[in-house]
Amino acid sequence: MNIVTLLPFIVLIGAMFLMTRSAKKKQAAAAQMRNDMQPGTGVRTIGGMYATVKELHDDTVLLEVAPGVHAVYAKNSIGAVLDDAEYNRIVHGDDEDLKAEGTIVPDDASSLTTDSDVDASDAKIDLGKKAEAGDAEEKDVDPKDAKADGEGDTK
């Protein structure tokens, strides 16, 4: 056999080897991260829930999802172990690093309206159809009268 005919198979096997190797590295890093968890550490589950580690067991972990609310999760369900600053920023909204500069956006839209906008909104808006000169004559005709004259007959 010629080496040129075997070249595509060699490339395919090499690519498969590299893909499985990188996947194994990611799995090992995730397992190491889960093993390095300590009680009191903030974590994010693979479902996106943020909690604090209370107890560690062989295959499970006890998480405090809210003050006084505990839940048991599998260790494999921990997606990320967060450092204290990131956990406090996400969960408690502590933005020590970010200082508000410039304009501050209000929580409601009340500051976006001015007094002239309020006065304009108090005026009643007529949503009815305006009658034109030709339409006014047709509106005087009663539908019963139009049918009697033969206009409404579609036979």
Residue pairs with C-beta under 8 A, 6 or more apart in sequence:
33 78
33 80
33 81
34 75
34 76
34 78
34 81
36 81
37 43
37 53
37 56
37 61
37 78
37 81
38 53
38 56
39 53
39 54
39 55
39 56
40 52
40 53
41 52
41 53
41 81
41 82
42 50
42 51
42 52
42 53
42 81
42 82
42 83
42 84
42 86
42 87
42 88
42 91
43 50
43 51
43 52
43 53
43 61
43 63
43 78
43 79
43 80
43 81
43 82
44 50
44 78
44 79
44 80
44 82
45 51
45 63
45 73
45 77
45 78
45 79
46 77
46 78
46 79
47 77
48 79
49 65
50 82
50 87
50 90
50 91
51 63
51 64
51 65
51 71
52 63
52 64
52 87
53 61
53 62
53 63
53 64
54 62
54 63
54 64
54 70
55 61
55 62
56 62
59 74
59 75
60 72
60 73
60 74
60 75
61 72
61 73
61 74
61 75
61 78
62 70
62 71
62 72
62 73
63 70
63 71
63 72
63 73
64 70
65 71
82 90
85 96
88 94
89 95
89 97
106 112
131 139
143 152
146 152
147 153
